[in-house]
Amino acid sequence: NLSGQYSTITLTYNTSQTRWIVIGSTDNPYGKNIQSVVGTTNTNINTDIFTNMPQMSVTFTPKHDVVYVNFGASGDVNIGTGSPQGYVKFRLLKDGVVVGGTVSLVTDYDSDDIAGDFIAAAWNAQFNMYPVNVTAGTSTTISIQWMRDGFAMEPVRNRIIADPDISHRNITIFD
């Protein structure tokens, strides 16, 4: 049984046995080369310069010309003083070249005369099945960089050990 879209089988007819014999096949469906990394350490970012996110890099040899990247991360920020307003940016790189990006609200301060002050202080970011062109058979590195930005920002935290109820980070390549 072949399952891939581009699966092939090569047959030859053996006249002495009066039957077809399989002499070769290729079966290269997606999902047989899944690469994944899960963050296991606490980390934070306190710069407005893109920096490699710890443990969010995967080097592998793809079997297809397009792979699909899933990335997810969440965390919080220390509110500090004042009225912080900020976000955390992420970018997806293939062999050091940016191929995609996303941004997530980190903190927002809102002063309301009726309800009082409100501060949001958590973030959640993701790429879902993001297609990335690669060269099958050639070693490739997929990685994530991040930075924080905004007004009166404190460090953006991803505290997997210290606060696993609100923090995670992982990257999975579906090939």
C-alpha positions in Angstrom: 0.0 0.0 0.0 1.3 3.4 -1.0 0.0 6.5 0.8 1.8 9.6 -0.5 0.5 11.9 -3.2 3.7 11.3 -5.3 4.2 7.6 -4.4 5.4 5.4 -7.2 5.9 1.7 -7.8 8.1 0.1 -10.5 7.0 -3.4 -11.7 8.5 -5.9 -14.1 6.7 -8.8 -15.6 8.4 -12.2 -15.0 7.3 -14.5 -17.8 8.7 -17.7 -16.2 6.6 -17.0 -13.0 3.8 -15.4 -15.1 3.3 -12.6 -12.6 4.3 -9.0 -11.9 7.2 -8.4 -9.4 7.9 -5.2 -7.5 11.4 -4.0 -8.3 11.2 -0.5 -6.7 8.9 2.0 -4.9 8.9 5.4 -3.4 6.5 6.4 -0.7 7.2 9.8 0.8 4.1 11.2 2.5 4.2 14.1 4.9 4.4 13.2 8.5 7.2 10.7 8.3 9.9 13.3 9.2 8.5 15.4 12.1 11.0 17.5 14.0 10.2 19.1 17.4 11.7 21.0 20.2 10.0 21.9 23.5 11.5 24.7 25.7 12.5 23.4 29.2 14.1 26.5 30.8 12.9 29.9 32.0 13.8 32.8 29.8 13.0 36.5 29.3 13.7 39.3 26.8 14.4 42.9 27.8 15.6 44.4 24.5 14.0 45.9 21.4 16.5 44.0 19.2 15.6 40.6 17.7 17.4 37.9 19.7 17.4 34.1 19.2 14.7 32.5 21.5 16.4 29.9 23.6 15.8 26.3 22.5 13.8 27.3 19.5 16.0 26.1 16.7 15.8 22.8 14.7 18.3 21.6 12.2 17.2 18.7 10.0 17.3 17.4 6.4 13.8 17.8 4.8 12.3 15.2 2.5 10.0 17.7 0.8 10.4 21.1 -0.9 7.9 22.6 1.5 7.7 22.0 5.2 5.0 23.3 7.6 6.1 25.0 10.8 4.1 25.2 14.0 5.3 27.5 16.8 3.7 28.4 20.0 4.8 30.4 23.1 3.2 32.2 26.0 4.1 34.1 29.1 3.7 37.3 31.1 5.4 40.5 32.0 6.2 42.2 35.3 3.9 45.2 35.4 6.3 47.5 37.2 5.2 51.1 37.6 3.6 53.6 35.3 1.3 52.6 32.4 3.1 50.0 30.4 1.9 49.4 26.8 3.8 46.9 24.8 4.0 43.8 22.7 6.4 41.0 21.9 7.4 40.3 18.3 8.5 37.0 16.8 10.1 36.1 13.5 10.6 32.8 11.8 13.9 32.2 10.1 15.1 29.6 7.6 18.9 29.3 7.6 19.2 32.8 9.1 16.8 34.5 6.7 13.4 35.9 7.9 10.4 34.1 6.3 7.6 35.2 8.5 6.6 37.1 11.6 3.9 37.7 14.2 3.2 40.0 17.1 1.4 39.6 20.4 0.0 42.1 22.9 2.0 41.9 26.1 0.7 44.7 28.2 -1.9 47.4 27.8 -2.9 50.0 30.4 -6.4 51.5 30.3 -7.8 54.0 32.7 -11.5 54.0 32.9 -13.5 56.6 35.1 -16.2 54.0 35.9 -14.4 50.6 36.0 -11.0 51.9 37.2 -7.6 51.0 35.9 -7.1 47.8 33.9 -3.8 46.2 32.9 -3.4 43.2 30.6 -0.1 41.4 31.4 0.0 38.1 29.4 0.9 37.2 25.9 0.4 34.3 23.5 1.9 33.9 20.1 1.9 31.2 17.4 2.5 30.2 13.8 0.1 27.4 12.6 1.1 25.2 9.7 3.2 28.0 8.2 4.6 26.8 4.8 8.3 27.3 4.4 10.1 26.5 1.1 13.2 24.4 1.6 15.4 22.2 -0.6 14.7 18.5 -0.1 17.9 16.6 0.9 19.7 19.7 2.1 20.3 20.4 5.8 18.1 23.3 6.9 17.8 25.2 10.2 14.4 26.7 11.3 14.6 29.0 14.2 12.6 31.7 16.2 13.8 35.1 17.3 11.9 37.5 19.6 12.0 41.0 21.0 9.9 43.2 23.3 8.8 46.8 22.4 6.5 49.5 23.6 6.2 52.1 26.2 7.6 51.7 29.8 8.1 48.0 29.2 9.5 45.5 31.7 11.1 42.2 30.7 8.9 39.8 28.8 9.0 36.4 30.5 8.6 32.9 29.4 8.8 31.0 32.7 8.3 27.3 32.0 9.7 26.1 35.3 8.6 29.0 37.5 5.1 29.3 36.1 4.1 26.4 33.9 0.4 27.2 34.2 0.9 30.2 31.9 4.1 29.6 30.0 5.2 27.3 27.2 7.3 27.4 24.0 7.7 24.8 21.3 8.4 24.4 17.6 7.4 21.5 15.4 8.3 21.0 11.7 5.9 18.8 9.8 7.8 17.3 6.8 
